[in-house]
Amino acid sequence: MNRAMDGRVAIVTGGARGMGAAHVRALVEAGAQVLCADVLQDEGEALVAALPQGRASYHRLDVTTREEWRRAVTAAEVRFGPVSVLVNNAGVFAMGRIEEMEERDFRRVLDINAVGTFLGMQAVVGSMRRAGGGSIVNISSTAGFAGSPQMAAYVASKFAVRGMTKVAALEFGKDKIRVNSIHPGAIATPMTAGAGTPSFVPIPRFAEPEEVAKLMLYLASDDSAFCTGSEFVIDGGLLCVVGENTMES
């Protein structure tokens, strides 16, 4: 059994299902204690109940609210100790042409995907200093590299996550806190349910959430001790052909 994360305390947002749940399971399997943070209480509690007792805890978190972030970090510290890993995974998706999209829909995507990531980094840095350092893994997307029709809100949010990651890496490096971004392509999650198989990419299938979780675990652990401010793409080759096709992330 891989125990690369023994003694680490992690927070995973959007941790109740999909990629987030895969991140929670991977971290627990690797030895970490994990706060599964999500607004989906029933699913979050069910996930935690299925894991080894005492290794994970559910906490309700609206990532768009600074005070809820403060309470989540406090809950993690009280239950497990100072936080050394943050996986900013919570995200939503909305489609619409720029001239037709409602402002409230655009703002909701930016609030959860981008502002939520900002608030998470802001909230956890003090705890990571108390832990003696840490790793922040921000989940962006291939949409953080290129545009696609009807995806202005999502693309804007994921470009923002990519950019903030680099700024945070510069600002937090002196505190031994590393910050990197993961850029998934088409992943089999509730967000992509009903989407067509990406047959035009070199690896013509959806990735499983567990495949992304393995990359997350590498970045969360000391195996990536010299990696910060970098983008890690896991897209089956989607960006090789994105200039000629529509992204499906």
Backbone hydrogen bonds in HBPLUS format (Angstrom, degrees):
<---DONOR---> <-ACCEPTOR-->    atom                        ^
c    i                          cat <-CA-CA->   ^        H-A-AA   ^      H-
h    n   atom  resd res      DA  || num        DHA   H-A  angle D-A-AA Bond
n    s   type  num  typ     dist DA aas  dist angle  dist       angle   num
A0006-ASP N   A0003-ARG O   3.19 MM   3  5.58 161.7  2.23 123.7 121.0     1
A0005-MET N   A0030-ALA O   2.83 MM  25  5.21 153.9  1.90 143.6 143.8     2
A0008-ARG N   A0005-MET O   2.99 MM   3  5.45 162.0  2.02 140.5 140.6     3
A0033-GLN N   A0008-ARG O   2.98 MM  25  6.39 162.0  2.01 158.1 162.3     4
A0084-SER N   A0009-VAL O   2.86 MM  75  5.49 161.5  1.89 145.5 151.1     5
A0085-VAL N   A0009-VAL O   3.05 MM  76  6.21 138.9  2.22 156.3 153.6     6
A0010-ALA N   A0033-GLN O   2.85 MM  23  6.20 162.4  1.88 160.3 165.8     7
A0035-LEU N   A0010-ALA O   2.77 MM  25  6.18 161.9  1.81 156.0 161.2     8
A0011-ILE N   A0085-VAL O   2.93 MM  74  6.35 145.7  2.05 144.0 153.4     9
A0087-VAL N   A0011-ILE O   2.84 MM  76  6.20 165.1  1.86 166.8 171.3    10
A0012-VAL N   A0035-LEU O   3.07 MM  23  6.36 165.6  2.09 164.9 164.4    11
A0037-ALA N   A0012-VAL O   2.91 MM  25  5.84 162.8  1.94 157.6 160.7    12
A0013-THR N   A0087-VAL O   3.10 MM  74  6.43 168.2  2.11 171.9 172.1    13
A0014-GLY N   A0037-ALA O   2.83 MM  23  6.06 118.2  2.22 147.9 165.9    14
A0015-GLY N   A0037-ALA O   3.22 MM  22  5.62 165.5  2.25 136.1 137.6    15
A0021-ALA N   A0017-ARG O   3.25 MM   4  4.54 157.2  2.30  98.1 102.7    16
A0022-ALA N   A0018-GLY O   3.21 MM   4  6.56 155.8  2.27 148.5 155.5    17
A0023-HIS N   A0019-MET O   2.88 MM   4  6.19 150.5  1.97 152.4 160.8    18
A0024-VAL N   A0020-GLY O   2.96 MM   4  6.30 158.6  2.00 151.2 156.7    19
A0025-ARG N   A0021-ALA O   2.96 MM   4  6.20 169.5  1.97 153.3 155.5    20
A0026-ALA N   A0022-ALA O   2.96 MM   4  6.07 160.4  2.00 145.7 151.5    21
A0027-LEU N   A0023-HIS O   2.99 MM   4  6.14 163.2  2.02 153.0 157.0    22
A0028-VAL N   A0024-VAL O   3.03 MM   4  6.24 164.5  2.06 154.6 158.8    23
A0029-GLU N   A0025-ARG O   2.91 MM   4  6.06 164.4  1.94 150.7 155.5    24
A0030-ALA N   A0026-ALA O   3.01 MM   4  6.18 140.7  2.17 140.1 150.4    25
A0032-ALA N   A0027-LEU O   2.92 MM   5  5.36 153.8  1.99 154.8 146.7    26
A0031-GLY N   A0028-VAL O   2.98 MM   3  5.16 160.9  2.02 108.5 114.4    27
A0034-VAL N   A0055-ARG O   2.90 MM  21  6.40 155.8  1.95 149.2 154.5    28
A0057-SER N   A0034-VAL O   2.91 MM  23  6.43 146.3  2.03 158.7 166.9    29
A0036-CYS N   A0057-SER O   2.75 MM  21  5.93 156.4  1.80 156.3 163.6    30
A0059-HIS N   A0036-CYS O   2.94 MM  23  6.09 155.5  2.00 151.0 148.4    31
A0038-ASP N   A0059-HIS O   3.23 MM  21  6.71 149.2  2.33 148.8 157.8    32
A0061-LEU N   A0038-ASP O   3.13 MM  23  5.09 151.3  2.21 104.1 112.9    33
A0044-GLY N   A0040-LEU O   2.93 MM   4  5.97 153.9  1.99 150.1 158.6    34
A0045-GLU N   A0041-GLN O   2.84 MM   4  5.95 167.4  1.86 159.4 161.8    35
A0046-ALA N   A0042-ASP O   3.03 MM   4  6.14 152.3  2.11 141.7 149.6    36
A0047-LEU N   A0043-GLU O   3.02 MM   4  6.17 155.9  2.08 143.7 149.6    37
A0048-VAL N   A0044-GLY O   3.10 MM   4  6.34 167.6  2.12 150.7 153.4    38
A0049-ALA N   A0045-GLU O   2.97 MM   4  6.09 155.2  2.03 144.6 151.6    39
A0050-ALA N   A0046-ALA O   3.25 MM   4  6.42 134.3  2.47 138.9 149.0    40
A0050-ALA N   A0047-LEU O   3.11 MM   3  5.34 137.3  2.31 101.7 113.3    41
A0051-LEU N   A0048-VAL O   3.10 MM   3  5.30 159.8  2.14 108.1 114.5    42
A0055-ARG N   A0052-PRO O   3.14 MM   3  5.80 159.2  2.18 142.4 142.6    43
A0065-THR N   A0062-ASP O   3.16 MM   3  5.94 162.7  2.19 129.9 130.4    44
A0069-TRP N   A0065-THR O   3.13 MM   4  6.46 149.2  2.23 149.3 158.4    45
A0070-ARG N   A0066-ARG O   2.97 MM   4  6.33 155.6  2.03 150.2 157.0    46
A0071-ARG N   A0067-GLU O   3.04 MM   4  6.34 156.7  2.09 146.8 152.4    47
A0072-ALA N   A0068-GLU O   2.94 MM   4  6.13 149.2  2.03 141.5 150.1    48
A0073-VAL N   A0069-TRP O   3.01 MM   4  6.28 165.8  2.03 160.0 161.5    49
A0074-THR N   A0070-ARG O   3.06 MM   4  6.23 161.5  2.09 147.0 152.7    50
A0075-ALA N   A0071-ARG O   2.85 MM   4  6.03 155.3  1.91 145.4 152.3    51
A0076-ALA N   A0072-ALA O   2.99 MM   4  6.27 154.5  2.05 148.4 154.8    52
A0077-GLU N   A0073-VAL O   2.98 MM   4  6.24 159.8  2.02 150.8 156.1    53
A0078-VAL N   A0074-THR O   2.88 MM   4  6.07 162.4  1.91 154.9 159.7    54
A0079-ARG N   A0075-ALA O   3.00 MM   4  6.04 160.9  2.04 145.1 150.6    55
A0080-PHE N   A0076-ALA O   2.78 MM   4  5.67 164.3  1.81 149.7 155.2    56
A0081-GLY N   A0076-ALA O   3.23 MM   5  6.46 150.1  2.32 130.8 137.2    57
A0081-GLY N   A0077-GLU O   2.96 MM   4  4.01 114.5  2.41  96.1 113.4    58
A0135-SER N   A0084-SER O   2.84 MM  51  6.26 151.5  1.93 149.3 155.4    59
A0086-LEU N   A0135-SER O   3.07 MM  49  6.56 154.7  2.13 150.8 156.0    60
A0137-VAL N   A0086-LEU O   2.79 MM  51  6.16 168.2  1.80 168.2 172.4    61
A0089-ASN N   A0087-VAL O   3.05 MM   2  5.66 117.7  2.46 109.9  93.4    62
A0088-ASN N   A0137-VAL O   2.92 MM  49  6.23 143.0  2.06 144.3 156.1    63
A0139-ILE N   A0088-ASN O   3.01 MM  51  5.92 169.7  2.02 146.5 147.4    64
A0096-GLY N   A0150-GLN O   2.88 MM  54  4.48 155.7  1.94 118.9 127.0    65
A0100-GLU N   A0097-ARG O   2.91 MM   3  5.27 150.7  2.00 112.5 122.1    66
A0101-MET N   A0097-ARG O   2.82 MM   4  5.72 143.5  1.95 166.9 179.1    67
A0105-ASP N   A0102-GLU O   3.11 MM   3  5.37 126.6  2.41 102.4 115.3    68
A0106-PHE N   A0102-GLU O   3.14 MM   4  6.51 160.0  2.18 154.0 159.4    69
A0107-ARG N   A0103-GLU O   2.87 MM   4  6.09 169.6  1.88 159.3 161.9    70
A0108-ARG N   A0104-ARG O   3.00 MM   4  6.06 150.0  2.09 137.2 145.2    71
A0109-VAL N   A0105-ASP O   3.27 MM   4  6.50 161.6  2.30 148.1 150.9    72
A0110-LEU N   A0106-PHE O   3.17 MM   4  6.47 166.9  2.18 153.5 157.0    73
A0111-ASP N   A0107-ARG O   2.76 MM   4  5.86 158.2  1.80 152.1 158.8    74
A0112-ILE N   A0108-ARG O   3.07 MM   4  6.23 165.7  2.09 151.0 153.3    75
A0113-ASN N   A0109-VAL O   2.92 MM   4  5.84 159.3  1.96 152.7 157.2    76
A0114-ALA N   A0110-LEU O   2.94 MM   4  5.14 143.3  2.08 125.4 137.1    77
A0115-VAL N   A0110-LEU O   2.96 MM   5  6.36 164.3  1.98 156.3 161.5    78
A0116-GLY N   A0111-ASP O   2.89 MM   5  6.14 127.0  2.18 138.7 154.3    79
A0118-PHE N   A0114-ALA O   2.99 MM   4  6.32 161.9  2.03 154.3 159.1    80
A0119-LEU N   A0115-VAL O   2.85 MM   4  6.09 169.8  1.87 160.4 162.0    81
A0120-GLY N   A0116-GLY O   2.99 MM   4  6.06 149.8  2.08 139.5 148.0    82
A0121-MET N   A0117-THR O   3.06 MM   4  6.33 164.3  2.08 153.9 156.6    83
A0122-GLN N   A0118-PHE O   2.99 MM   4  6.20 163.5  2.02 152.3 157.4    84
A0123-ALA N   A0119-LEU O   2.85 MM   4  5.95 153.1  1.93 145.3 152.4    85
A0124-VAL N   A0120-GLY O   3.09 MM   4  6.16 149.7  2.18 149.1 155.7    86
A0128-MET N   A0124-VAL O   2.97 MM   4  6.23 157.5  2.02 158.7 166.0    87
A0129-ARG N   A0125-VAL O   2.98 MM   4  6.24 147.6  2.09 145.7 154.1    88
A0130-ARG N   A0126-GLY O   3.13 MM   4  6.46 152.1  2.21 142.7 149.9    89
A0131-ALA N   A0127-SER O   2.97 MM   4  6.29 132.8  2.19 137.6 151.4    90
A0133-GLY N   A0128-MET O   2.83 MM   5  5.15 155.2  1.89 160.7 153.8    91
A0132-GLY N   A0129-ARG O   3.04 MM   3  5.06 151.4  2.12  99.6 108.6    92
A0134-GLY N   A0176-LYS O   3.02 MM  42  6.52 152.4  2.09 134.0 136.7    93
A0178-ARG N   A0134-GLY O   2.90 MM  44  6.32 158.9  1.94 152.1 150.2    94
A0136-ILE N   A0178-ARG O   2.75 MM  42  6.13 163.9  1.78 158.5 163.8    95
A0180-ASN N   A0136-ILE O   3.06 MM  44  6.49 159.2  2.10 164.5 168.5    96
A0138-ASN N   A0180-ASN O   2.91 MM  42  6.26 167.6  1.92 162.2 162.8    97
A0182-ILE N   A0138-ASN O   2.92 MM  44  6.30 153.5  1.99 152.3 159.1    98
A0140-SER N   A0182-ILE O   2.71 MM  42  5.62 149.0  1.80 156.2 167.2    99
A0144-GLY N   A0141-SER O   2.88 MM   3  5.27 160.5  1.92 109.9 114.9   100
A0142-THR N   A0184-PRO O   3.00 MM  42  5.89 140.0  2.17 154.2 143.9   101
A0145-PHE N   A0142-THR O   3.00 MM   3  5.53 155.7  2.06 118.7 120.6   102
A0151-MET N   A0148-SER O   3.24 MM   3  5.74 140.1  2.41 145.5 141.9   103
A0155-VAL N   A0151-MET O   2.83 MM   4  5.83 171.1  1.84 164.3 167.4   104
A0156-ALA N   A0152-ALA O   2.92 MM   4  5.89 161.5  1.96 144.2 150.1   105
A0157-SER N   A0153-ALA O   3.00 MM   4  6.18 157.7  2.05 146.0 152.1   106
A0158-LYS N   A0154-TYR O   2.98 MM   4  6.21 155.3  2.04 151.1 157.6   107
A0159-PHE N   A0155-VAL O   2.89 MM   4  6.05 155.2  1.95 156.1 162.1   108
A0160-ALA N   A0156-ALA O   3.04 MM   4  6.15 153.9  2.11 140.8 148.3   109
A0161-VAL N   A0157-SER O   3.02 MM   4  6.33 150.6  2.11 141.0 148.4   110
A0162-ARG N   A0158-LYS O   3.10 MM   4  6.24 161.2  2.14 140.3 145.1   111
A0163-GLY N   A0159-PHE O   2.95 MM   4  6.23 160.5  1.99 152.9 157.9   112
A0164-MET N   A0160-ALA O   2.85 MM   4  6.01 169.9  1.86 157.9 160.7   113
A0165-THR N   A0161-VAL O   3.03 MM   4  6.09 150.2  2.12 145.2 152.6   114
A0166-LYS N   A0163-GLY O   3.12 MM   3  5.43 122.4  2.47 102.8 115.4   115
A0167-VAL N   A0163-GLY O   3.23 MM   4  6.62 158.7  2.28 150.3 156.1   116
A0168-ALA N   A0164-MET O   2.82 MM   4  6.01 168.0  1.83 157.7 161.0   117
A0169-ALA N   A0165-THR O   2.95 MM   4  6.13 152.3  2.03 143.8 151.5   118
A0170-LEU N   A0166-LYS O   3.16 MM   4  6.41 152.7  2.24 143.5 149.7   119
A0171-GLU N   A0167-VAL O   2.97 MM   4  6.26 156.7  2.03 151.5 158.3   120
A0172-PHE N   A0168-ALA O   2.79 MM   4  5.75 158.5  1.83 156.0 160.2   121
A0175-ASP N   A0172-PHE O   2.90 MM   3  5.42 149.1  2.00 115.9 125.6   122
A0177-ILE N   A0172-PHE O   3.37 MM   5  5.39 157.5  2.42 136.6 136.9   123
A0176-LYS N   A0173-GLY O   2.96 MM   3  5.17 156.2  2.02 117.0 117.6   124
A0229-GLY N   A0179-VAL O   2.60 MM  50  5.59 162.5  1.63 156.3 160.6   125
A0181-SER N   A0230-SER O   2.99 MM  49  6.33 172.4  2.00 165.9 167.9   126
A0232-PHE N   A0181-SER O   2.86 MM  51  6.17 148.5  1.96 151.9 162.5   127
A0183-HIS N   A0232-PHE O   2.79 MM  49  5.93 159.6  1.83 149.8 149.1   128
A0234-ILE N   A0183-HIS O   3.11 MM  51  6.02 167.7  2.13 128.0 129.5   129
A0185-GLY N   A0234-ILE O   3.01 MM  49  6.26 136.2  2.21 139.6 131.1   130
A0207-ALA N   A0186-ALA O   2.93 MM  21  6.34 166.6  1.95 153.0 152.8   131
A0189-THR N   A0187-ILE O   2.94 MM   2  5.86 112.8  2.41 115.9  99.2   132
A0188-ALA N   A0207-ALA O   2.86 MM  19  6.00 169.1  1.87 174.7 171.4   133
A0192-THR N   A0189-THR O   2.99 MM   3  5.48 141.9  2.14 113.3 123.0   134
A0193-ALA N   A0190-PRO O   3.33 MM   3  5.05 163.7  2.36  98.3 102.9   135
A0195-ALA N   A0192-THR O   3.00 MM   3  5.55 163.2  2.03 139.6 141.2   136
A0199-SER N   A0197-THR O   2.75 MM   2  5.57 130.1  2.00 114.8  98.7   137
A0201-VAL N   A0198-PRO O   3.42 MM   3  6.15 175.3  2.42 121.0 122.3   138
A0203-ILE N   A0236-GLY O   3.02 MM  33  4.83 147.0  2.13 152.8 151.0   139
A0205-ARG N   A0203-ILE O   2.85 MM   2  5.95 136.3  2.05 112.7  98.8   140
A0211-GLU N   A0208-GLU O   2.89 MM   3  5.47 144.5  2.02 116.3 126.1   141
A0212-VAL N   A0209-PRO O   3.12 MM   3  5.33 122.2  2.47 100.5 113.9   142
A0213-ALA N   A0209-PRO O   2.99 MM   4  6.31 152.5  2.06 147.2 156.0   143
A0214-LYS N   A0210-GLU O   3.13 MM   4  6.35 140.7  2.29 138.8 146.3   144
A0215-LEU N   A0212-VAL O   3.08 MM   3  5.26 120.4  2.45 100.2 114.4   145
A0216-MET N   A0212-VAL O   2.92 MM   4  6.28 159.6  1.97 152.9 159.4   146
A0217-LEU N   A0213-ALA O   2.87 MM   4  6.05 156.8  1.93 146.8 152.3   147
A0218-TYR N   A0214-LYS O   3.15 MM   4  6.40 149.1  2.25 139.0 146.5   148
A0219-LEU N   A0215-LEU O   3.13 MM   4  6.49 158.3  2.18 150.9 155.8   149
A0220-ALA N   A0216-MET O   2.83 MM   4  6.08 145.9  1.95 150.1 161.2   150
A0221-SER N   A0217-LEU O   3.05 MM   4  6.03 137.8  2.23 141.4 150.2   151
A0224-SER N   A0221-SER O   3.39 MM   3  6.27 171.0  2.40 118.1 119.9   152
A0225-ALA N   A0222-ASP O   3.13 MM   3  4.76 142.2  2.28 118.0 111.2   153
A0227-CYS N   A0224-SER O   2.91 MM   3  5.32 162.2  1.94 128.4 128.1   154
A0238-LEU N   A0235-ASP O   3.11 MM   3  5.37 155.7  2.18 109.4 116.4   155
A0240-CYS N   A0237-GLY O   2.94 MM   3  5.36 147.6  2.05 111.3 121.6   156
A0241-VAL N   A0238-LEU O   3.01 MM   3  5.67 149.4  2.11 116.3 123.8   157
A0242-VAL N   A0238-LEU O   3.04 MM   4  5.97 113.9  2.50 142.8 159.6   158
A0244-GLU N   A0241-VAL O   2.95 MM   3  5.73 162.1  1.98 124.5 130.0   159
